[in-house]
Amino acid sequence: MSWFTKEKVGIEKSGGNKVTFPDGMWIKCPGCSETLLSKDIEVNLQVCPKCGHHYRISARKRLEALLDGGVWQEFDADITSVDFLEFKDAKSYQERIDTALAKGGSKDAVICVEGAIEELPVQISCFDFSFMGGSMGSVVGEKITRSIERGLQKKQPVIIISASGGARMQESILSLMQMAKTSAALAKLKSAGIPFVSLLTDPTTGGVTASFAMLGDVNIAEPKALIGFAGPRVIEQTIRQKLPEGFQRSEYLLDHGMIDAIIPRTEMRAKIASILKMLHRPTA
């Protein structure tokens, strides 16, 4: 019916002609309700220039913003998940994998690269939330562990950028085992005196929060990021109490000593470089 047809926004010009704007040219910020040009938000690393609201950003865009020249060398890009349990809920696990792969992005929920931040070589594992909600299965655990081991071998700092809904239920106990696997690798890194910086973004939840995401020598977060293990509704039902305002947001965690700093995305590259230069003294 005609009232369901969405028309392009237009304005009248002198002479009765109407100028129309392309779809997606404008966006209303959920933080301040300002209507802004989409390109103004894009050039500001998906951060509202008016109020600082942080939109979610893709893994590759984040890496481009952090690394010198926006370039890196990717490792283990072709490792993909396998439905070894033949798990099925509403869909089979293999169908979910195929759907995620068909998007044409990452082959799994984390991208592991080597690059440099202000000329300091680093190993970075960056979660891709678009791949099955950034869930951690066997492939994610293996790729992150290899990234940590490369940092150990090359004596390079390790950065993990988390954005995850937690462990991947379709892999059952094997997904939970990745928590122990990655944590053990980080223990070796710590023993060698090589820094690990954990960056928590919106959202970082479940098994990822419960394991390596909170094990950094420095744990930092973006503003207002959702960070927690169980969801607030589950917690309220368990403890039978109303949770405080802003519970599980990065500001609440900072106030209660769970993280070390909140850093706006537009300042992230410079701040991480500063942290690494304080913690790491490269050897010849």
Wavefront OBJ file of the C-alpha trace (Angstrom):
o trace
v 0.000 0.000 0.000
v 1.188 3.506 -0.811
v 1.748 4.743 2.755
v 4.408 2.062 3.280
v 6.549 3.431 0.431
v 9.573 5.285 1.772
v 10.377 8.378 -0.250
v 13.718 10.134 -0.452
v 13.987 13.278 1.616
v 13.894 16.436 -0.517
v 13.751 20.201 -0.323
v 12.047 22.660 -2.608
v 14.195 24.983 -4.690
v 13.091 28.191 -6.349
v 11.129 27.370 -9.495
v 9.413 24.391 -7.847
v 12.233 21.878 -8.454
v 12.973 19.408 -5.665
v 16.488 18.277 -4.708
v 16.650 14.775 -3.236
v 19.358 13.339 -1.000
v 20.715 9.792 -1.323
v 19.659 7.221 1.261
v 22.173 7.013 4.092
v 23.532 10.514 3.560
v 22.249 11.630 6.970
v 22.206 9.818 10.298
v 20.551 10.645 13.610
v 22.949 10.131 16.495
v 21.468 7.976 19.288
v 23.701 9.789 21.768
v 22.701 13.415 21.190
v 19.813 13.118 18.673
v 21.651 15.448 16.266
v 21.177 14.792 12.548
v 24.627 14.547 11.009
v 26.223 13.842 7.665
v 27.261 10.176 7.567
v 30.616 11.125 6.047
v 31.392 13.379 9.038
v 31.017 10.391 11.344
v 32.987 8.138 9.007
v 36.019 10.440 8.818
v 35.912 10.684 12.631
v 36.416 6.905 12.998
v 32.691 6.302 13.477
v 32.532 8.639 16.471
v 29.906 11.377 16.688
v 31.732 14.740 16.440
v 29.026 16.375 18.598
v 28.697 14.101 21.631
v 31.397 11.433 21.220
v 28.983 8.518 20.789
v 30.995 5.522 19.561
v 29.376 3.566 16.767
v 30.593 0.040 16.193
v 33.391 -0.204 13.662
v 34.604 -3.120 11.534
v 37.744 -5.000 12.492
v 39.632 -3.962 9.372
v 38.701 -0.296 9.740
v 39.946 -0.441 13.311
v 43.256 -1.952 12.230
v 43.647 0.699 9.527
v 43.207 3.415 12.162
v 45.690 1.878 14.609
v 48.576 0.693 12.447
v 51.224 2.779 10.695
v 50.105 3.470 7.144
v 47.018 1.340 7.721
v 48.978 -1.723 6.592
v 49.674 -5.104 8.154
v 50.608 -8.709 7.475
v 47.802 -11.135 8.256
v 48.407 -14.642 9.576
v 46.270 -17.801 9.544
v 43.603 -16.111 7.420
v 42.384 -19.336 5.816
v 41.675 -21.351 8.976
v 37.935 -22.029 9.149
v 35.600 -23.656 11.670
v 34.411 -27.248 11.322
v 31.097 -28.708 12.515
v 32.782 -31.655 14.212
v 29.879 -32.202 16.633
v 27.232 -32.011 13.868
v 25.446 -29.528 16.119
v 21.981 -28.322 15.214
v 19.571 -25.869 16.828
v 17.269 -23.760 14.627
v 19.926 -24.314 11.921
v 22.878 -26.639 11.678
v 26.224 -25.214 12.743
v 27.543 -25.808 9.232
v 24.754 -23.643 7.806
v 25.693 -20.845 10.186
v 29.354 -21.126 9.196
v 28.446 -21.078 5.493
v 26.208 -18.022 5.974
v 28.982 -16.154 7.781
v 31.538 -17.082 5.114
v 29.173 -16.001 2.344
v 29.367 -12.401 3.591
v 32.833 -12.326 2.039
v 34.636 -10.866 5.041
v 36.772 -12.727 7.562
v 37.012 -16.520 7.590
v 36.295 -16.537 11.321
v 35.653 -14.191 14.230
v 39.187 -12.866 14.725
v 41.833 -11.321 12.482
v 45.457 -11.793 13.584
v 48.083 -9.479 12.143
v 51.564 -8.061 12.578
v 52.066 -4.354 12.069
v 53.555 -1.301 13.730
v 52.234 1.500 15.924
v 54.507 4.537 15.759
v 57.244 2.239 14.409
v 56.945 -0.259 17.274
v 56.192 -3.769 15.864
v 53.166 -5.429 17.469
v 51.050 -8.552 17.184
v 47.324 -7.757 17.135
v 44.295 -10.031 17.362
v 41.173 -8.068 16.451
v 37.712 -9.591 16.824
v 35.304 -9.318 13.896
v 31.843 -9.053 15.470
v 30.164 -9.474 12.072
v 31.228 -13.138 12.022
v 28.757 -14.968 14.271
v 28.766 -12.190 16.850
v 32.509 -12.455 17.434
v 31.937 -15.781 19.189
v 35.006 -17.700 20.339
v 35.382 -21.224 19.017
v 38.385 -23.457 18.375
v 39.615 -21.389 15.431
v 39.544 -18.134 17.427
v 41.410 -19.744 20.323
v 44.023 -21.242 18.008
v 44.609 -18.009 16.073
v 44.930 -15.907 19.226
v 47.304 -18.447 20.780
v 49.493 -18.390 17.656
v 49.496 -14.576 17.743
v 50.673 -14.619 21.366
v 53.349 -17.187 20.510
v 54.601 -14.976 17.658
v 54.852 -12.107 20.118
v 56.829 -14.357 22.449
v 59.131 -15.560 19.667
v 59.736 -12.092 18.185
v 59.666 -10.265 21.549
v 56.861 -8.025 20.315
v 53.996 -6.614 22.422
v 50.618 -8.291 22.002
v 47.302 -6.442 21.675
v 43.922 -8.166 21.719
v 40.914 -6.082 20.672
v 37.788 -7.803 21.942
v 34.257 -7.508 20.564
v 32.416 -10.707 21.331
v 29.201 -12.320 22.465
v 31.203 -15.020 24.249
v 32.063 -18.664 23.664
v 30.558 -20.381 20.631
v 27.898 -22.722 21.965
v 27.910 -24.895 18.817
v 31.364 -26.179 19.787
v 30.323 -27.028 23.359
v 33.140 -27.719 25.847
v 35.811 -27.287 23.174
v 34.972 -23.585 22.896
v 35.346 -23.211 26.675
v 38.754 -24.919 26.531
v 40.026 -21.976 24.487
v 39.872 -19.870 27.656
v 42.522 -22.061 29.300
v 44.562 -22.327 26.103
v 44.846 -18.578 25.501
v 45.375 -17.801 29.198
v 48.250 -20.293 29.381
v 49.916 -18.653 26.383
v 49.549 -15.219 28.007
v 51.165 -16.556 31.192
v 54.275 -17.428 29.148
v 54.243 -13.940 27.617
v 54.082 -12.388 31.080
v 56.957 -14.545 32.331
v 59.051 -13.254 29.428
v 58.272 -9.638 30.375
v 56.533 -8.854 27.083
v 53.533 -6.521 27.489
v 49.970 -7.441 26.672
v 47.425 -4.656 26.190
v 43.757 -5.646 26.205
v 41.287 -3.317 24.491
v 37.640 -3.971 25.311
v 35.065 -2.604 22.873
v 31.288 -2.772 22.629
v 30.314 -5.502 23.359
v 32.801 -7.702 25.220
v 30.882 -10.434 27.022
v 30.801 -14.063 28.052
v 33.828 -16.339 27.893
v 36.007 -13.718 26.227
v 35.554 -11.371 29.190
v 36.061 -14.240 31.610
v 39.426 -15.150 30.088
v 42.058 -13.135 28.217
v 40.118 -9.862 27.867
v 40.682 -9.061 31.556
v 44.262 -10.364 31.771
v 46.084 -7.434 30.201
v 49.036 -5.733 31.822
v 46.868 -2.742 30.934
v 43.119 -3.149 30.351
v 41.567 -0.273 28.421
v 38.109 0.298 26.986
v 36.200 2.584 24.669
v 33.574 4.904 26.199
v 30.258 3.315 27.208
v 31.285 -0.136 25.968
v 29.185 -3.033 27.276
v 31.546 -5.288 29.219
v 30.479 -8.240 31.321
v 30.116 -11.976 31.669
v 26.391 -12.711 31.983
v 23.746 -10.308 30.725
v 22.139 -7.856 33.173
v 18.732 -9.584 33.022
v 20.283 -12.923 34.008
v 22.162 -11.282 36.869
v 19.044 -9.511 38.159
v 17.080 -12.756 38.088
v 19.885 -14.539 39.929
v 20.520 -12.010 42.712
v 16.914 -10.716 42.741
v 18.051 -7.122 42.900
v 17.920 -4.163 40.554
v 21.320 -3.388 39.079
v 22.846 0.103 39.396
v 22.565 2.630 36.577
v 25.267 2.088 33.952
v 26.160 -1.354 35.297
v 28.486 -3.266 32.919
v 29.467 -0.124 31.023
v 33.132 0.826 30.851
v 32.643 3.898 33.092
v 31.211 1.704 35.871
v 34.065 -0.777 35.509
v 36.647 2.017 35.697
v 35.062 3.374 38.877
v 35.231 -0.087 40.440
v 38.805 -0.921 39.429
v 38.021 -3.491 36.753
v 39.788 -1.609 33.950
v 42.651 0.883 33.922
v 41.497 3.562 31.490
v 38.799 4.663 29.072
v 40.214 6.012 25.827
v 38.198 7.605 23.002
v 38.739 5.915 19.648
v 40.125 9.095 18.110
v 42.939 9.071 20.711
v 43.485 5.303 20.793
v 46.492 5.028 18.477
v 48.529 7.686 20.310
v 47.586 6.375 23.773
v 48.416 2.749 22.975
v 51.746 3.839 21.501
v 52.486 5.747 24.705
v 51.592 2.734 26.880
v 53.760 0.367 24.854
v 56.739 2.730 24.919
v 56.520 2.850 28.715
v 56.195 -0.925 29.108
v 58.427 -2.260 26.356
v 62.118 -1.857 25.649
v 62.897 -3.662 22.382
v 66.105 -5.670 22.335
v 68.373 -5.971 19.356
l 1 2 3 4 5 6 7 8 9 10 11 12 13 14 15 16 17 18 19 20 21 22 23 24 25 26 27 28 29 30 31 32 33 34 35 36 37 38 39 40 41 42 43 44 45 46 47 48 49 50 51 52 53 54 55 56 57 58 59 60 61 62 63 64 65 66 67 68 69 70 71 72 73 74 75 76 77 78 79 80 81 82 83 84 85 86 87 88 89 90 91 92 93 94 95 96 97 98 99 100 101 102 103 104 105 106 107 108 109 110 111 112 113 114 115 116 117 118 119 120 121 122 123 124 125 126 127 128 129 130 131 132 133 134 135 136 137 138 139 140 141 142 143 144 145 146 147 148 149 150 151 152 153 154 155 156 157 158 159 160 161 162 163 164 165 166 167 168 169 170 171 172 173 174 175 176 177 178 179 180 181 182 183 184 185 186 187 188 189 190 191 192 193 194 195 196 197 198 199 200 201 202 203 204 205 206 207 208 209 210 211 212 213 214 215 216 217 218 219 220 221 222 223 224 225 226 227 228 229 230 231 232 233 234 235 236 237 238 239 240 241 242 243 244 245 246 247 248 249 250 251 252 253 254 255 256 257 258 259 260 261 262 263 264 265 266 267 268 269 270 271 272 273 274 275 276 277 278 279 280 281 282 283 284
